[in-house]
């Protein structure tokens, strides 16, 4: 509302109308001997009610007892109709029952008007209270109908004798808890299963529930001297008016699997049980959730919504409904479409979007980043304005209408009731909101003419030539694709692949529109040939999955973005081709809102698993895999686009892996507990240690995970408490095996990680899982210097926090022991020289970015050697495992000069950056020598020499020669 700064003034005509009606109401009160005291401004509030509603005037005149003290208390009460409906007694006689129901509805409806127009309720409260009123009416009317039916036929029961009740599902605005004042109520009725009643005249359940439905509708919708109680619409049921009034759950499920249409999916978004057996109703909703919310991101929803909108537009034109607040341009339905489209596309993957009601759904879409805040604010403001106006239009005469009245007096009443000085002021705001909604709706439904865009004639001709097998390399090169031989051959092959030839008619239409657009998008990229070749493989991979074709067809930004990414990064392209689900991440509006902390990632994993309809290990593992791929892919995009540097990217990839390991451990623990039970004691007594790049928070896009498993040895001989008990040693061994298997097993969504456990005590010859005592004893008494180097980067990444703390303490004790610094330098140098000899792929023209002289492993060995040599006197150097942070810690401890720290920082960041870039281009981490790269490596070698490290092997060779 945009209320004027001065108090609205009625016209003489309107003031006379209000005065006359107020006098009539007072006369009715006097005739009924009802005293009316003007305390707390009651008279002014009644006048405002009469200003807004002819319906309220009619009811107050006919039922003046509503203004008696008890009636006024009802008008002022915050509690909705459900409280008073719970004590409503319905007579056994049907006619009297219908009269009581209608008078109850009248009294509650006047309360809604009174509270709304006097500012006692906001819009949300008005709509939810209206919904509560009709839920109450449905429930009490249903119970009366059940009582009457039971007396005649007995109670319906299933084949096992279990009593059944009907399920009343509310759709539309009733389902969304946002019902209009005079709306009809959209219902679908169902029951759990077949059977018959248990009375003297048994009736098949199907026939029983149909008769009960008819009885319920008659109580509510049949006109009497008191009018109707509710307008009931049952056309949303399966097969519409041709369908049975009530169906068993199995028939409902079969219908929606075989016959369900897009508009029915939209309808079911808001559906909820509103009366009857609500528990069974929720079971039905769970059963039908896969129909409403598809497992994968569903961009086919665009076409369905566009068809629905076309039908509405045709009706608007035919019936001249341009000014209709609901269906007209910029109206309420367009706002609903924007929000529900997002829910339909993404609700299958993101359970946070599975909410009913426009405003809660809009808040969820905004909170999850799918609708930008600016758009959400605009839509929210327009929706509140339009719904308030729509509700006041209906309150005026209790009419199911969405049209602004034509007469000047009614328009004046609407404007003044909403706080405007005149109808003209209100009309200006109405136009502003509708224009804004129309603009946003067009942008969402047809982004940059997506789905209707026309490709350049030349690109259409290229695709047609490919179809006709006349396309050649010369033509492709002339079109900007050089060399053209391979890309011409692949374009000609595509229409003849089995996947494309077996497409549905709609998908074939899409690919005819799409291919010329993809050719143009690839031409506009930095590597046209590579981009188009990779996109042709993608099209073949998704040819039978219409949702992904729809995404590329509907979203021009997606086409351009995919072409760009496929040109820039072979690694990311291969990921998308292997997992087309990642296509959505290319265009995800939340691309800058990645969960970057482990706690946030873990919360996202929990949210993702909560969306599953089947909580079994196989489905959960697949969903974790998809989640991990999505986050890693988006991190790759951010790095590729220059929005994140290598150090931050590597740290975030490590955080992602840590959260995934924790999720897999929780899943494995749950499954093992189900089989063997739990071991005694607090906590799990099990810890996963991350070593190497995971422990050091420098994970790459294709890195494996170095893991070590440790358990509480005090529980080794304890027995688990499950149906198949095992001792602690076996329990922990099986837990570790399951974690390893699930981290590395191939699923439909790929594999999570390759796992390397060779850094455990005694390496590959040792037990997969070690007790804390065995781990400590090995590290103290038998570990080599290189194993202590590895321990420097070790940290708990999952499992029992108490035990993890104990292991961290053991690490500090072992690494903090006094050592001969010269001996450490010798041992570290010898190991590094050996690694160089075995692993360095550098040559005269190239540098191995990881193993080469002065490269990343040299930096790691410098840091590890310095920590081992000086931790006893500088324990702070044990506080971190990450190389970039450790450089600063060593400088602060006086073990590096500022120049040495700067040299190592620069080299570490640049080498890491180049290494990740190689991975994204599917190249080995080997770079061509340049003066800048040689200078970086030379700087690292100089720092190593200054600190007394010899990684060349010359010192050891000289010593052996001597």
N, C-alpha and C positions, 0 to 999 in steps of 0.2 A: 504494500500500500504506500502511496505517496501522498499522505494527507496534507491538505493546505495548511498554511500557518494560521489562518483565521478560522473560527468556528463556522461550519457550514450553516447556511440559513435556508429554511424551507421557503418555497414559493407560497403565495397565499392559498393556492388550490391545494397544495400538499398539506399545509398547516390545517386547513379546514377538514381535510380527510382524516388526519390523525386525531383532531379534536373530537370529531363525530364518533369515530370508532372507539376512542378511549371512553367517551360518555356511554356508548352502548355496552362496553364491557363492564363499566361500573354499575350500570343499571342491572345487568344480569347478575352481578354479585349481590346487589341489594335484594333482588327478587329471590335469590337462593339463600338470603340471610347470612351471607358471608362477609364478615368484617374485613376491611382492607386498610392496613395502617401504612402510611407513607414513611416508614422508617428506612434508613439506609438508601434513600433515593429510589424506592420501589416504583413510584409513579413515573419517574423519568425513564427508568429501565423498561417499564411496560410500554411507554410511548416509543422508545427506540425499537422495541420488538414489533410494534404495530407499523412503524415506518417501513420495516424490512419485509414484513410477511403478512399477506392476506390469509394464508393458511393458519397462522397463529391466531389472528383475529377471529377466524371462524371457530377454532377449537376453544378458545377462551370464552367466547360468547356461549357456546353450547355446553362447555364443561367449566363453569366458573369456579368449581371447587379446586381447580388447579391453582387458584390465587388465595385459597385459605392458608392458614399458617403452615399446615403440613405440606400443602402444595408449593408454597414459597420455599420451604426447606428443601424440597426436591429440586426446585429450579437452581438453588444456590449450591447444592451438594456436588462435591468433586467426584463421588463414586459414579461409575457409569451404570447402564441399565442392568448389567449382569447381577449386581447386588440386589436390586429390587425384583428382578425376574426369578431369582432363586426361591423367593417366597410367594410367587404368583400362583394362585390356586385357580385351575380351570374347571368349570362345571362339566359334568358328564354329558349333558345335552350339547349336541354339536352346534346348534344355532347360538346358544348362550356362550359357548366356548369361543366362537368366532367373534362375538360382540366384545368379550373381555379382552381378547387379543388385540382387537382394533383400538379399543379405548386405551389400552396400555401403550400401544405404539403411538397414538396421538399425544398422550401425556409426555412420553419420552421425547418425541419429536419437537414439541413446544419447548421442552427443556434445552434441546440442542440449539434451537433458534435463539432463545433468550440468552444463553451463555455466549454464543458466538457474537451476536450483534452488540452485546454489552462488554465485550473484551474480557470475559471471564475465562475463556478457552482460546488457545491459539489454534492455528489450522490443523496441526498434527492431532491435537486433542479432540477437535471437532470431528475429524475424519475417523479417528480410532473409536470415538464414542458412538458414532453412527454405525460403524462395523460391529461394535459390541452389542448394540441394540438388536441388529438383525441376527446375530449369532444367538442371542438370548431367545428371540422369537422362534428361530428354527429349532432350538433345543426343546423348548417347552411344547411347541406344536408337535414335534416328533414324538416326545414322550406320551402325549395324549393319543396320537395316532397308534403308537405301539400298544398302549393299553387297550384301545378299542379293537385292534387286530388280534391281540392275544386272546381276548375274551371270545372271539369268534373261531379262531383257528389254532390257538396255542402258540408257543414260542418257536421260532425257526431254529433248527439245529443242523450241524454238519453231520457227515457220515459217522463221526465218532461220538455224537451226542452232545457236542459242545455248543452252548447257546450262541446265537449270532445276533448282531444288531446291524442295521444299515450304516454305511459310511456316507456322510454328507460332506462333499468337498466343495469349498467355495473358490471361485475363480475370479479373475478380473480384480476390480477394486475391493470386493469383499475379501478375496484371498490375500490381497496386499494390505489389508487392514487400513484402507483409505477410501471407504465407501462414500459416495455422494449422498447428499440429503435425500434426493428422490430417485436414486438409481434403482434399476432392477437388480436382482441378485442372480448371478450366473452360478448354477449348481450342476454338479455331476454326482450321481448316486451309484453306489456299488456295494457289494457284499463279498465276504471272504470266499465262500465256497458253496457248492450245491448241497442238497439235503431236503428235509421237509419239516413241517411244523409238528409239534407233539400234542396237538389238541384232538378233540373228538372228531373234528372234520379236518384231517391233515391236508396240507396244501404244499405243493412243491415250492422250494425256496424261491425259485425264479418268479413264479406267479405271486407268491406272498409279497416279495419286496416291490414288485410293480404296483400291486394294490396299495401297499403302504405309502409308496411315493405319491400315488394319486390322492390319497387321503391327506397327506402332508401339504401338497400343493393346493388342494381345495381349502384347507383351513387358512392358508395365508393369502391366496390370490383371488378367491371367489368374491365378487362384489356383493356387498350387503348394504343395508341402510347406513351403516357406519363406514362405507367405502371398502378399501382393501387394506390388508396388512402389509403385503409386499408384492412387488411384481417379480414373478419367478420365471427365469429363462433357463430351459434345459437343453438348448440347442448345441451346447458344446460337448455333449456326450458322443461316444462313438457312433458314427453314421448319422449324426444330427437328428433331425425330425423323424427319419426313417428307422432309427435305432431303438432298441428296448430302453425303457426308462431306467432300468437298473441292471447291471451286469456283474457276474462274479469276477474276481481278480484275474483268474486265468484267461478269461475272454478279453478283459481289458488289456492285459499284457500282449496277447496275440494280435489284437487290433492295432495297437500302436507299433508293434514290430513290423507288421505287414502293410498297414494302411496309413499310418500316421503321417501327417503333412506338416510343413514348416509352421503354418499358423497355429497348429495344435501344440507345437513345441513352445511357441511364444506364450500361449495360454497357460501351459502347465508351469511356467516359471513362477507364476503367482499362486498356484493352487496350494491349498492347505485344508486339513480337516476342520470343519467349523461346527459340526454337530454329529451325534451318533457315536459310533465306536472310533474314537480318535486314535487309539493305539493302532488298530488295524489300518486306519487311514494313513498313518505314517509308514506302515509296512508297505502299503500300496505305492506310496511316493518313492520309497527306496527301490521298489521293484521297477518303477518306470523311470528312474533317474537316468539310466543310460540312453533312453530315448530323448530326454530333454537336453541333457548335457553330454555331448559326445566326448569320447575318450581323447580325441585329438582336437587341436584348434580348428574350429569349423568355420572357414570363410565362405562356405556355400550359403551361410545364413544371409549374406548380402543379397543373393539372388532371390531367396524366399521373401525377405523383407521388401525388396523392390517390387515383387509381384503383389504383395499385400497392399503396399502403398498405391500401386496403380489401380487396384480395385477400389480403394477408398477414394482416390481422386476422381474416378469415374462416377462414383456415387455422389460426391460433392458437386460435380458438374451437373449431373442429371437432376439433382434435387435442389440445386442452387444453395449450397451450404457453405459458401465461401466465408461467411462470418461465423460459422459454427466454432465454438470455443474448443471443442474436442477434436473434430475431424478436419476443420479448415486449415489452410496454410498457416504454419507457425503455431498450430494448436497443441493441445495436450498430448495427442497421439504421437506427434513428431518427437516430442521430448521423450516419451516412453520408448519409441523405437530406437533412439540413440542409445539409451541406457540398456535396453533389453538386447540390442544387437551385441553389445560388449559382453553381456552375461552369456549369451548363446555361444559366441565364439570362444570365450575363455573359461566359462564356468565349469567345463569338464575337467580342466587342469587346475583351476584355482577355486577351491571351495569357499573362499571368502566372498565370492561374488554370488553365491547361491542364497540370496536374501530376497524377501518379498517386499513389496512396497517401493515406490519410485524413489523417494528421498533416501531411505536406507541403502538402496542399491546404488544410487548416485554417489553417496558417501563412500561406499565400498570401492567403487570404480576409481574414484579420485584418490582414496587412500592407497590403493594398490598401484596407482600411477598410470592406469589405462585411459582415463579421461583427464586431460590437463586441468589444472586448478582454475584457470581463467574460464574455460568452457564450462566446467562444473558450476562455477559461481553464477554465470549467465543463465544456465539452464535451471538452476535451483531458484533463482529470483523470478524467472518467468513462470516456472511451475507453480510456485506459491501464489503469485498474482492471479494466474489463470484459474487455479482451483478455488481460490477464495471467491472470485467473481462468478465462476460456474456454480458454486454452492449457493451464493446469494440469489442467483437467477432461479434456482430450483426452490429455495426457501420462499420465494415470493408467492408462489401459488401451488407448492407441492407438486410441480409438474416435472416429468422426466424430459427435460429439454436442455440443450446446450447452446441455444440461440439467444442473443440479446433481444429483448422485447423492442418492438418498433415505436411504441408510444412514448411521448416525451415525459409523462408523469412517472412511468415505470423506470425510465432511465434516470430521472432525477432521484428517485428513491434508492436505486442501486448506488449512484454516486455518493449521495449524502451518507448512506449507511456504511460505505467503505471509507468515509473520511475525506472525500473530495468536495471541492466547492461547487463543482458543476459537472455535468456529463461530459462536456468538452475536455475538461482536464483528465478525466478518467480515460476517455477515448484516445488521448495522446499517449498515455502510458500503455494502453492496450496495443496500439499500433507499434510502438517501440519494441515491446516484448515480442510480438508476433514476428516482426521483421528480423529480430535477432535470432529467434528460434529457427526460422526458415533458412537463414544463412548457415547456421551451425548444422542443421539437418542435411542440407545439400552438401556441405563439406564432408560429412561423415558418410553419407549414403553413396555419393558418387565423387570420390576424391579425384580432382583434376580429370574428370571424365573417365575415371577408371571403369572398366567393363563396357564402356561405350565409345572409347577413344578410337580414332581411325589412324592406322599406321600409314606412313608415307607410301605412295604408290610403288616406288622402287623396291621397298622391302617386301611388300606384298608380292611383287613380281618375282623376287628371289625365292620366296617360299613356294610359290606356284611352280617355278622351274625345278625346285627340289622335288616336289610332288610328281612332276612330269618326267623326272630323271634327265633333264636337259641342262642342269646346272653344272658349270665347269669352273676350274681354277681361275681362268682369265676373268670371268664375270665377277667372282668373289674378290679378286685383287682390285678390279676396277671399282668395286664398292667399298674398298678400304680395308680388306682383310688380306694381309700379306704375311707369309705365303698363303696362297689360297687353295692348294691342292687338298690338304687333309680336311679342312673345314668344309669344302664343297662335297667331298666324299661322305662325311658324316651327316651333313644336312640331307643328302639324297637317301642315306640309309634309314634315317629316323622314321619317315612315314611307313616304312616297310617292316618295322620291328613288330613283334607279336603284341607287345604292350600297347602300342599306338593303334594297331589294326583292330584290337578288341575293345576299344573305348566305347562308352555309351554315347548316344547321340548328343547329349548336352556337353559332355567332355570334348567330343570332336568339334563342336562349335567353338568351345573355349580355345582349343589348341589352334584352330584356324585364325582366331583373333590374336592369340598370344604370340605365335612364332614370329610374325613380322615385327612385333613390338620388341621381342628379345633380340632379334638381329640388330635393330636400331640401338637398343641399350648397350649391346656389346661393342658396337662401333664407337660409341661415345666414351668407352673406358680407355684406360692407359695401355691395355694389352688386348686389342679386339679379338685376335685369333684364340688366345688362351681362354679368354672370358667366354666366347661363344662355344668352344669345344667343351668346356666344363658345364655350361648351361644345357647343352644338348644331352649330356649324360644325366643331368638332373631331371630334365623333362622325361627321359626314358624311365628314370627311377620312380617318378611320381605319376606316371601316365594313368595308373589305375586308382589313384587316390585323388578324387575330385577336389577335396578341400585345399590341397596345395596348389593345384592348377588355378583354383578360384582366387587364392591369395595373389598369385602373380597376375592374373587377369584383372582383378578388381583394384589392385594397388600399384599405381605407376611408380610411387616412391620405392616400393619393394623391388620392382624390376630394375630400376636404376641402381639401387643399393646392392642387389645380388650381383649385377654385372660388374660393379666396382670391386666388390669383395672377391669375386671369382677371378678378376684380373690381377688383383694385388696379392692374393694369398692362396697358393695351391693347397696348403694344409687346411685352412678354413673351408675351402671349396670341397675338398674330399670329405670333410666332416658333414657338411650339408648333404652331399650326395648320398652318403651312407646313412644319415639320419635326417630325413627331410623335415622332421619336427623342428629342427633348428632354423628353418626358414622364418619362423615367427620371430626368432631372436634378431634376425637381420633388421626387422622393422619394429621391434618392441619399443613402444613409447617410453618405457622405463629404462632405456639403455644406460642412462646416467644415474640410475638409482639401484645399482648393484648392492646386494648384501655383502659387505666386505669383511665384517668381523665374524669370528667363528660362531659366536652366540647367535648372530643374526642368520647365518647360513644354517645352523642347526634348527632354528625356529622355522625357517623356510622348508627344510626337509620334513619336519614334523607336520607342517601345514600341508605339504604335498602328499605325504602318506595318509593324512586324514581325509583326503579327497577320494581315496580308493574305495570302491564298492566292495572289493574282496581283499581283506587284510590277511593274505597268506604270503609266505616268504618269496615265492616266485614273482608275484605282482609287485610286492614292495621293492624287491631287488631291481626289477625293471624300471620302476619309477625313480628310484635313487639314481640309477644309471642315466635316465633321461635328464634328471635335475642336474647332475654333475656335468653332463655334456653341455647343457644350456648355459650354466654359469661359466664354465671354462671357455665356451665359444664367445660369450659376451666379453670376457676378459681379453680374449684374442682380438676381438673387434676394437676394444678400447685401446689396446696396445698398437694395433695396426693403424688406427686413425690418429695416433699421437696423443690420445687423451690420458694415457697412463704410461709412465716410464718402466724400464725393465725391472728395477728394484721393487717398485710397488706391485707390479704384475706378478713377479716371482713369489713375493710374500703372500699375495692374495691367493695364488694357486696352491700354496702350501696350506693356507687356512681352509680352503675348500677341501683339500685332501684330508685334513685333520677332522673336519666335520663329517665327511663321508665315512672315514674309518670308525668314528664314534657311532654313527648310525648303523653300520654293518655289525659292529660289536654288539650293540643293543639288540639287533635282530637275531644274531646268532645266539646270544644269551637267552632270549625268549624261547627260541626253538629248542635249544638244548634243555632248558628247564622243563619244557613241556614233556620231553622224553624221559629225562632222568631226575628231575627235581633240582632243588637248590642245595648248596653246601652250607653247613652251619657257619655262623659268624656274620659280622657287620660288613657291608660292602661286598663287592664281587670277589675281592682278593686277586684280581687279574689286571695287568697293565700292558698296554701296547706302547713300546718306545719307538719313536721316530728317529732314524739316523739319517746321515747324508743330507741331500738337498731338502728333504722333508723336515728333518730336525733343524737344519740351518735356515729354513724359511726362504729357500732359493729354488723352488720347484720350477721346472720347465713345462711346456705344454705336452710333451710326450715322455716326461720323466717316469721312471719306475719308483716304487716306494721301498726304501730300506727299513724293514721292521724287525723288532726283537720282542718276543713275548715273555713276560715274567709273571710268576704267580707267588702267592703266599704259601711257603713251604709248610707252615704249621697246619695247613688243611690237607696235606698230601694223603694222609691215611683216613681222613674223615669220609663218611659215606653220604651221598646225596639222598634226599628224602622223597624221590619220585617213584613212579611205578616200576622203573627199571634202574635201581640204584647202582652207582659206580663210585669208586674211590676218587679222591680229589685229584690225584695225578692223572688218571684217565679223563676225568671231567675237563680239566684245563687243557689237556692234549687235544681233546676233541673240539673244544672251543677254539683253540688256535687254528686247527685244521679247517674248521668251518669258516672262520674269518678269512683265512688265506684263499680258500676256494671261492667264496662269494666275491672277494675283491677282484679276482682274476678270471672268473668264469665268463664265457661268452653268452650274452643274452640277445634278445631281439634288438635291444638298444645299445649293443656293443658290450665292451668290457670296461670295468672301472679303471683298474690299474694293473700293470705287471708288478709283482711283489718279489723282493729279494730278501731272504732271511739269513744270508751267509755271514752277517756280522754278529750273529749270536755266539755265545761261548763255544769254542771248539769248531766254529764254522759249520760247514755242511756235514761234518761228522758228528756234531753234537745234537742233543735233543732239541726238538722244535721249540719247546717251552721250558724255561729254566726257573728254578725256585730263586727267591731273593738271595738266600744264603749261597747257593751255587753261583749265581751271577756275581755276587760280591767277591767270593773266594777266587773265582777265575780272574776277575779284573785286578785283584790285589797281587796274586801270586804267579799267574801264568800268562797274562796278556802281554803282547809285544807293544813296542812304542807306537806302531801304526794303529793298533787297536785302541790305544789311549787317544790317539788323534781322532779316531772315529767317535770315541766316547764324548769328546768335546762337543760334538754337534747333537748328541742324543738328548731327547727330552720326552716326557710322557705326552702322548697325543690322544689317548683314550683309556677309559677304564677307571679303576678304583682310585679316587683322588687321594685318599690317605696313603695307599701303597705307592702311588706316584710320587708323593712328597718324600717318602722314605727313600725311594730310588734316586731322587734328585739329591738328597743328602749324601747318599753313598757316592754318587758321581763327584760331588764337591770334595769329599774326603780323599778319594783316590787321586783325582786330578790335582788337588792342592798339596799333595805330598812333596817334600823337597826333592829336587832332581839336580843332577849335574847339567848345567845349561850347555856346556860344550858337548857333552855326550848326546844330549837331546838334538842339538844342531847336526851332529854327525849322523845320528839315526834317521832324522827327518830328511836330511840331504840324500842319504843313500837310498831311502825308499822312493824319493822323488825322482832320482836319477834312474832307478829301475823302471818306474812307471813311464818315464819319457822314452826309454829305450823300447818298451813293449807297446806303447799306445800312441805316441806322438805321430800324427799323420802330416806334419808340416814338411814342406820342401822349399826349394829355392824361390818358388813363386807364390807359395801359399802358407798361411799360418793356421794351425789347429787352435781354434779359439778356446778350447778347454784344456788340452794336454800339451800344447806347444810351449816353447821356452818363453817365459814372461807372461803366460796366459792365466786363465782362471785357477787352474790347479796349483800353479806356483803361488798365487795369492793366498789360497787356502792353506798351503803348507807353511808359508811364512807366518800366518796368523796362528796356526796350530803349534808350530814350534815355539813361538814367543809365549803363548799361554802355558804350555807344558814347562818351559824353562823358568817362568817367573810367577806362576800362580801361588806358590808357597809364600812369596813376599808381597804379592799384589792380588789378593783373593777376588777383588772386584772383576777381574778379567774372566771369571767363571760365570758371571751373571747373564751372559748372552751367548746364543749360538749363531746368530746371524752375522755374516761377514761384514756387511756395511756398518753395522752398529759396533762390532768388535774393533774395527779400525779406530773409531773415536775413543773407545774405552782404553785401548792400548796407548793412544796418544795422551789421554788425560792422566794415565799412570806414569807418564814420562818414558815409556818404552819405545815410542816412535817420536821422531821430530815432526813438526808441522809439515815440513816439505815431504817427508816420507808418507805421512798420512794422506796428504793431498794427492800424491802420485798414485797411491794404492786406490783411493776413492775413485779417481778419474778412470783408471784402468779397469777397475771392477765394474763400474757402471757402464762404460762403453763396450767392454767385452761381453757383458751380460746382454746388453742391448743387441749387439750383432748376433750373438748366439740365438736369442729368441727369434730374431728376424729370419735367420736361416731355417729354424724349425717351421715357421709359418710359411716358408716357401718350399718346404720339403727338401731342403738341401742339407748335406752334412755340415756340421759346425766348423767349416773350413772357409777362410776368407782370403781373397787375393791380397798379396802384400801391397801396402801403400806406405808412403813416408809416415803418415800419421799413425798407422797401425804398428809399424816397426818402432816408432818412438814410444808408444804406449808400452810395448813389451820390453823394450830396452830399459825403460824407467823402472819396471817391476824387477828386472834382473839386477839393476843397480841397487835398489833397496835391499834385495836379498843378499847381495854381496856386502853391503854396508853393515848388515846385521849378522854377518858371519855364516850365512847359508851357502852351500855349494850344491846346486842342483844338477850340475853338468856331469858329475861322476868322476871328474879329474882327480879330486882329492883322494877318493877311495882307491882309484887306480894307482895313484902315486904311492899311497901307503902300502898297497899290495906289492908294487914293484920294489919298494924299499925292503 
